[in-house]
């Protein structure tokens, strides 16, 4: 695989490529297991024991227990998988989106109602909001 | 030979399904969106397709990282709504059309599209929400459905051009279908996903309305050119999950070169997503 990708300069974005998929396989498969109701019950009863059944790294395990949504992405999590854990917690995509971008759920929801996060200033790392569009 | 009544491009936002399932359509957040899509539902009701081919992606429901088919075609008699973590959506079971689906499989593979054949495949919001968008809340879906699942979760997804070419191959298959019901069969093709949105990372919430409209304009007028857009441009301009839009090219490829725009709707936001709905028909 190429060392540098054409999307590596996009800010705040964790493209789920082969590198991340290798890193996050067990983390994501843990999340996937929560599709089954009996597993949700077992996880709810004892998170630590349930997590012992998956080959997570210590930092992945910690990110799960602390519900560190951005941390899970950085450790190879894929949002569609990690969101299974958010569903388990009764959270919405606005809750998780706010957490990952450092604002409250209410602020995130309002940002979406106001038209969402603008692409201007968010295309490239280091780009200022005033930069002309590409 | 079947008759293609049209192509539908639509977002497949889970929150739209939840709003329908939990009776929230009249709430202020949702009312405007559901009012805007009403003409599309009326068009669909007037067209009465016999079969819909729904191009969608699975979101860690039927497939996981264990096995990642780029294109998986459902040939079963029926497909159950998946449990995505909330319990399955309380929507009708999806009835397949095995005869046409197997014809598609044979024709596509003969045409050098090496698709995966799925005999058992639960279907998640990627497929059921577009049905709810177009058909509302019937006791049973009013037509047979052939699911065509595309990987857009594990990078890299197939290119827009590959999707466009697959759509053209689907069209050749529909034109050569000679099943017992072929002459009276009306088919619609759905391309789902998008529009601009990013669910993940510090850039979550990205929306690009200008991109969305340009995408629809180009999909109509010059799909053979716009299908060449590279993946990093989707991610940069339309958000990491905006790349789902490559699936709209499968729908477009199944239509004629020249199409008429029957209906267009664009609405921000539905959940964290810019929501688009486009209906195209072969030009008269």
Contacts between the chains, C-beta under 8 A, distances in Angstrom:
chain1	res1	chain2	res2	distance
A	5	B	232	7.6
A	6	B	230	7.4
A	6	B	232	4.2
A	7	B	231	7.5
A	7	B	232	4.4
A	7	B	235	5.1
A	7	B	236	7.1
A	10	B	203	7.5
A	10	B	232	7.5
A	10	B	235	5.9
A	10	B	236	5.3
A	11	B	202	6.9
A	11	B	203	5.9
A	12	B	201	4.3
A	12	B	202	3.1
A	12	B	203	3.4
A	12	B	204	7.6
A	13	B	198	7.0
A	13	B	200	7.1
A	13	B	201	5.0
A	13	B	203	5.3
A	13	B	235	6.5
A	13	B	240	5.3
A	14	B	200	5.9
A	14	B	201	5.2
A	14	B	240	7.7
A	15	B	155	5.4
A	15	B	235	6.4
A	15	B	240	6.3
A	16	B	153	6.7
A	16	B	154	6.1
A	16	B	155	5.3
A	17	B	155	4.2
A	17	B	156	7.3
A	18	B	155	7.5
A	21	B	65	6.4
A	21	B	154	6.0
A	25	B	65	5.8
A	28	B	60	7.6
A	28	B	64	7.6
A	28	B	65	5.5
A	29	B	64	6.4
A	29	B	65	6.3
A	29	B	66	7.4
A	31	B	60	7.4
A	32	B	60	5.4
A	32	B	64	4.7
A	32	B	65	7.5
A	34	B	85	5.6
A	35	B	60	7.4
A	35	B	61	6.7
A	35	B	82	7.5
A	35	B	83	5.4
A	35	B	84	6.6
A	35	B	85	5.9
A	36	B	83	7.2
A	37	B	83	6.9
A	37	B	87	7.0
A	40	B	85	7.5
A	70	B	201	7.2
A	70	B	202	7.2
A	73	B	200	5.8
A	73	B	201	6.1
A	78	B	60	7.6
A	78	B	153	6.5
A	78	B	154	7.9
A	79	B	199	4.8
A	79	B	200	3.9
A	79	B	241	7.9
A	80	B	59	4.6
A	80	B	60	4.8
A	80	B	153	5.7
A	80	B	199	7.9
A	81	B	60	5.2
A	81	B	65	7.9
A	83	B	85	7.9
A	83	B	199	7.6
A	84	B	60	6.8
A	84	B	84	7.6
A	84	B	85	4.7
A	87	B	84	7.2
A	87	B	85	3.7
A	87	B	86	5.9
A	88	B	85	6.4
A	92	B	271	7.8
A	93	B	15	7.3
A	93	B	199	6.2
A	93	B	271	5.4
A	93	B	272	5.0
A	94	B	271	7.3
A	94	B	272	6.7
A	96	B	199	7.9
A	96	B	204	7.8
A	97	B	199	6.8
A	97	B	204	4.0
A	97	B	205	5.5
A	97	B	272	5.5
A	100	B	200	6.7
A	100	B	201	5.8
A	100	B	202	6.2
A	100	B	204	5.2
A	101	B	201	7.6
A	101	B	202	5.0
A	101	B	203	7.3
A	101	B	204	5.1
A	101	B	205	6.6
A	102	B	202	6.9
A	108	B	204	7.7
A	108	B	205	6.3
A	111	B	205	5.6
A	112	B	205	5.9
A	112	B	207	7.6
A	112	B	268	7.5
A	112	B	269	3.9
A	112	B	271	7.6
A	112	B	272	6.0
A	113	B	269	6.3
A	115	B	207	6.2
A	115	B	209	7.4
A	115	B	268	5.8
A	115	B	269	7.9
A	116	B	196	7.9
A	116	B	205	5.4
A	116	B	206	6.4
A	116	B	207	2.7
A	116	B	268	6.1
A	116	B	269	6.2
A	116	B	272	7.9
A	116	B	274	6.8
A	117	B	198	7.7
A	117	B	203	6.6
A	117	B	204	7.4
A	117	B	205	4.1
A	117	B	206	4.7
A	117	B	207	6.6
A	118	B	206	7.9
A	118	B	207	7.7
A	119	B	196	8.0
A	119	B	206	6.2
A	119	B	207	7.8
A	119	B	208	4.5
A	119	B	211	7.4
A	119	B	236	8.0
A	119	B	237	6.3
A	122	B	203	5.7
A	122	B	206	6.3
A	123	B	236	5.3
A	123	B	237	7.4
A	124	B	236	7.8
A	134	B	236	8.0
